[in-house]
Amino acid sequence: MVSDRLSSLDVAFLYMEENTTPMHVGGVAIFDPPTGGFDYGRLVELVSERIAQVPRYRQKIRRVPGSLAAPVWVDDSAFDLGFHIRRSALPKPGTDGQLRELVGRLMSRRLDQGRPLWEMYLVEGLSGGRIAVISKTHHAMVDGNAAVDLAQVILDLGPNPRETPPNIWRPKPEPNAFELVAGAVTQLIQRPTEIADTVRVAMLDARSTVTKVAGALGGILAAARTAARPAPESPLNVPIGEQRRYGMAKAELDDFKAVRKAHSGTINDVVLATVAGALRSWLMTRGEPVGTKSVVRAMVPVSVRGDVNRDGQGNHVASYLVDLPVGEPNAVVRLHQVSYAMRAHKEAGQSVGAEALIHLGGFAPPTLHALGAKAASGLSRRLFNIVVTNVPGPQFPLYAAGAKMLEVYPVVPLARGQAISIGLTSYNGGVYFGLNADRDAMPDVDVLAGLIEESLQELVESIS
């Protein structure tokens, strides 16, 4: 029997993927090479030494014939490290703008679902002798509580790499079609309600399916009530294509701390107020109408640790829908309004939760995963205008084979109808914003990135 089956939310991310909505997360890390240099061969060697710490990175997905059960993870007997680690170089002068253009192009391409779902690129030729490592990993690979990203395990606390045990790997034989079906049938026998669900779901369309489940589960019912209040009309919500642009902004963590200390609230409140100010200015540069009551609804995911779903796995993400007050001209008032909204959400327990729309996978068959995930993706345009993720990182330097990591920027995937997503990571005293955007809808992504830095400065000046 096949036991290493994808969890509910992982399956949802798999089925949600389309040409215009690749479901990989990514990162852009910029390094200062050590005296001895850092080349492609050294990166391959480093990953080869550490990959045993993340066994999933040598596994691929096999779907069950007839979709009788969720797909399973199996060892890739033809695993080729050279396929997954690639090399690129920027032409002179190797500017940050050229790096952003490369990131946009690389993130536009879907991962090959017939292989382990990750890629890593070494980028040489950055100005100042710097190098960059760009990583792409499918959501299904890293969204669990216990999951670790490969980009994490190649990093060390100091310039001297830690010792790792010898890596001896022998792939387990892949299950054949009969074994996949037998495992699925065994699971259906153990959970007989899935058989009836499978038949019933096959007769329903996505919308009625989600509605039925929403009526049965409290968390999803809350999400349905939220969906009944459509997000404001916005140029942030348009049909999107397959190509991406990427923007970067950076700031000092001490600035966020100083603003929080002066005006109370949380650092995340300051982040959201900063984004609100940037979006206000960006809308005005486009000539969009911005009234005193104008808002942009943001979905703000928050990881929930220490809990598991009915599959015994992680993937729990609570999310808040926050109306950012882009119509408010005063930066401090915007911050207070954001703090009040976030506090009210938390006190009322009004988190929507990514799992609220997809937690139905805890008891539903894979067909419902596909329908529910596609419906959730289709509804996202009504639920919110933009995603803003904030992930705190270590406040000390990290190294890869002696190369010091200077900056690290996240790449958050776009949902259907979402022109841009904003992710940020704090690291070693800095805060690094990554703006993943549709290429046609956001030709001015660099303008928005610059406005983020200006918006924070406006808040800093309010306390000086």
N, C-alpha and C positions, 0 to 999 in steps of 0.2 A: 504494500500500500504506500502511495506517495504521501508524505506528511508535510513537506516543506512547501505549504501552499500560501499564495499571496493573501494578505489580509484584505479586509473589506475596502478600506480607503485606498490601498495600493492598487487594487483592481479598478477602482473608480478613476484614479489618475491614468491608468493604462488605457481605459476605454474613452476617457475624455480627450485623448490626444488626436489632433487632426493636423493637416498640413499648416493651417494658420495658427494653431495653438499647440506647439510642441511643449510637452510637460517635463522639461528638464530644468533644474535649478543650476546655477553656475556661480563661479567666483573668479575674480581677477586679482591675483596677488602680485605685487611688484617687489622685487628683491634687489639688494646690493650684493653682487657676487663677492665671494671671498678672494683672497690674494691669488690662490691657485686657479681661479676661474670656475665656472659652472656651465657645462655644455649639455647637449642632448644625451650623450652617453651617461653622464652622471645622473641625470634625472631618471633614465631607464633603470640604471643600477639601483638607485634609491627606492624606486617603486617596487622593483623586483624583491628587494630585501624586506619591504614592509607589507606587501600585499597580503601575506598570510594572516595579518591582523584583521583584514576585512574580507572574509571568504566570499561574500556576495559578489565581489568584483571579479570573480572568475566563474560566475554562474550566469546563465541566461534563462529566459522564460520559455516554457513549453505550455501551449494551450491544450486544454482537454477536448478531445473530439466531441462535437455536439454541444459544447459549452455546458456540460453536465455539472461542472464544478469550477471553482476558480482556477486559474493557471497555477503552475508550480515552478519553483526554482530548481534548476538542475545544473550540475557541473558542465562547463563547456569543454568537451574533450579536445577541441581544436583551438583552445584559447591562444591568442597571439598578442603578446604584450606590445609589440611594435605597431599593431593596428591601432591600439587605443592611445598610445603616446606619440604625439606628432610634433613636428618642428616647423616653426615659421620665423620669418625675419622681417622687420620693418625696413623700408628703404630710407636712406638718409633724408632728413635729419633725425628721424625716429622720434617724432613728437608724441605727446599724450593724445593729441587729436587723431593721429594715425592709429594708435593703439585702440582708441574707442571705435574707430571705423572697423578694425579687424574683429573686435569683440562682437559688434553688431552682425557682421557677416557669419561668424562662427555660430552664434546663438540662433541664427535663422534656420539652421539645418537640424532636422530631426535625427535622433539617434537610431541606429539600426537595431530593430527589435529582434533580429535573429542572432544577436551577439550580446555579451554583457553590456549593460546600458550605461556606459560612461566613456568619456574621452578626456584627454589632457594635452595641452599644447604648451611647448616651450617657445617663448617669443624672444628673439634676440634683436639687437640693434636699437634698443631704446636709448634716448639721449642720456648722457651722463654715465654711460657704461652699465645702465640698469638692465635687468631682464624681467620678464613677466611669465607667470604660469597661469593659464586660463583653464578652468575645469568645467566640465559639463557632466551632470549626473541626473538620471531620471528620478522623478519624485518617488517612484515605487521602490527605489533602492535605499533612500536615506530618510524616509519620513517616519520611521518607527522610533520609539523611545530608546531602544537598545542599539539602533543603527549608528555607525560611525562612518564619516566621509573619508575617502582615501586622501583627500587634500589635508585632512587633519593628521593622519598618521605619518606623513612624510615630514612633519614639523618637529623640531626639538626645542628644548628650553634654553639651550646654549649652542655656541658655534661648533662644538664637538659632537658629532652624531652619536646617539646612544647605540649600544650593542644590540643586535637582534639575533635570535637563534637561527640556525640554518633553515632554509625554506624548502622542504621536500613535499611536493604536492603530487598526488596521484588522483586524477578525476574519477569520480564514481561513474559507472555506466549510466547512460541516459535511459529512462524508462521508455518502453515502446508504447504504441497506441493502446494495446490491450491493458497494460499495467496502469496507464493513465485513466482509462475508463473504469477499471476495476476499483481503483482508489476512489473515484468519484461516486460509484454505486455504493461502496461501503459507507461513505459519508452520508449519502442520501438515506440509507437504511437506518443509520444512527440518528438522523434528524429528519424524520419522515415528513414534517410539515413542508420541507423544501420541495417535495415532489408536487404537492398541490399548488404551492406557490409558482413552481415552474410552469405548470399548465395554465394557471390563471394569468400570470404575467404575460405569457405569449399572446393572450387575447386582448391585452390592454395597450393603449399608447402611453408614451412617457408621461404626459401631463396627468392623466387620470391615475396612473400608478403612483406618482409622487403625492397626489392629493389623497389617495386612500391611505398611504402610509403616514402622511402628515396627520391625518385624523386619528391615527392609532398611537402615535408616540408624542409625548409632551414636548420634547426638545425640538422635533421637527415641526410640531404645531406652532411653536414660537417662531421658528424660521418662516413658516408660511404667513404668519401675521405680519412679520417684518416685510416680507415680499409684497404684501398688500399695499404697502406704502412705497410707491415707486421712487427710485432715486431721481434727483432733479435732472432735467435735460442739460447736457453738457457736451462740449467738443471732445471731452475725454472718452466719450462712448460713441464709437463709430464702427462700421464694418472694418475689419483689419485683414491685412494680407500676410504673406509668408515671410517678408523681409523685415529686419529689425535695425534700429539705431540704438546706440548706447551712450549715455551721458554719465559724467562723474562730477561730484562735488565733495569737498572735504572741509572739515572744521575741527576746532579744538574741543575736546570733551570738557575742559575746565569752563568754557563759555556756557555750555548747557548747565553745568553744575551751578555756576554763579547766578544764572537767570532763575533756576529753580529755587535756590536759597533765598533770593530776593523776593520772589513772588509766590512761593509755596508751590504745592502740586508735586508732580513727579518729572523726572527727566523725559519720560515718554510724552508727557503733556507738552513740554517745551519743544520736543521734536515735531509733534503734530501741529503746534502753533506756528512753528517755523515753516512747515510745509504749507499750511493755510496761507501764510503771508506770501510765499512764493507763488502759489497758485493764483492768488488775487492779482498780483502784478502781471503774471503770465497772461491771464485772461484779458487784462487791460491792454497788453501789448498787441493782442489779437483783435482788439476792438469789440470784444464780447460785452454785452450788457452786464454790469455788476451793480446791483442795488444793495441797499442796506441789509436786506434780508436774504441775500444770496448765500447759498451754501454749496459745498461739494461733499458728498457722502463718501467717507473712507471706510474700507474694511480693514480693521487692525487685528491681525492674528496674534494670539498669545499662546505659546506652547504650554501644555498642561502635563507635567511629569508625575510619575508615581501612580498612574492608573493604566488599566488595560481595557481593551474592548472584549467582546464576547469570543473573539478568535484567540484570546490570550496574548494579543500583541498590542503595540502602541498606536501611534498615529493620532493622538488626541491633540486637537488644536481648538481652543476656544477663541472666538472672534467677536469683536465689538464693531457695530456700525455707528460711526461717529460723524455727525454733520459738522464739517469744518466751516467756520464762519468767515468765508472769503469776502463777504460784504462789509465786514467791520474794518474801518480804516486804521484804527488804533491798535498797535501791536500788542500792548499790554492787555487791553480789553479782550483781544482775540485769545490770548493765553488764558485768561480767567474763564472765558466761555468754554474753551476746550477742557480745562481742568474740571469745571462743573459738570460738563457732559460725561466725561470719563468716570467721575466719582459717582454720578447718578446711575450709570450703567452697572458699575460694580456693586453698589449697595442694593440695587433692585435685582441683581442676578440676571441681567438681560443680555448675557453673552449669547450670540447666535450659534457659534460653533460650526466649524467645517464639518464635523461629524454629524451635526443636526440634520443636514440634508443627505448625508451619505452613511450615517450610522445605521440606517435601515439595512445596510449590508450585513449587519450582525446576524440577521435571520433569513435574509432573502437570497434567492438563487443568483447565479452569475448574470443571467439575463437581466434581472432587475438592477444589478450593478451597472450594466451598460446603459439601460434606460435612465436610471436615476442620475448617473454621472453626466450623461448628455443633457438631461433636463436641467440639472444644476448649472451646467455651463451656459445653457441657453438663458436661464433666469438671471444670471449674474449681472447682465446689463441693467435689469430692473432693480436689483438689490443695492448696487453701489456704483460709484463712479471710478474709484481708484483703490488700489491696494497699497498699504504702507506697512512694511515689516521692519521691526527694530530688534536686532539681536545683539546683546552685549557680548563682547569678546574679552580676551585677557588683556590686562593693563601692564604687560611687560613684553619685551621683544621675543619673537620666535625666529627659528632658523631652519633652513632646509639644506642639508649637506654643507653647512658653514655659511650659506648665503642668508643675510639678515633680511627678514620681511619688513618692508618699509610701510606699505599700504595694502589694504585688502577691501575689495568692493564686491558686494553681492549682485547676483542677477536673478530676479524673480520673474517667473514666466507670466505671460499674458493670458487672461481668460478671453473667451469669445466676446467681442464688442468692447474690449478694454484697450485704449490707445497707449497706455503707459502704466507701469508699476514702479514703485519706489521701494527699494530696500536699503537698509543702512546697517553698518556694523561698527561698533566702537572697538578700537584696538590700540594699545600702547599710547594712550593719551589723545588719540585722534578719533574722529567720527567720519566714516566714509560712506557716501551715498552713491548707490548705483541705480541709474534710471534706464530700465529696459522699455523700449518704445517701438511702436509700429513705424516703419520707415516712411510711409507716405503720409500718415496722419500727424507725425511729429517731426517735421523737418527742423523745428526750433527746439529740439530737446536740450541742446547746449544752453539756450537762453534760459530755460527753466532751471537747469543745473546752477547757472550763475545766480539766479534769483533766490535759490535756496541759501546760498552763502550771504547774500544781501539781507534776506529776511532775518537770519540769525543775528547779523550785525545790528539790525534795528532793535532787537530785543536786548542785546548787550548794551547798546547806547542808552537804553531806558534806565539802566542801573548805575551809569557812570556819573 
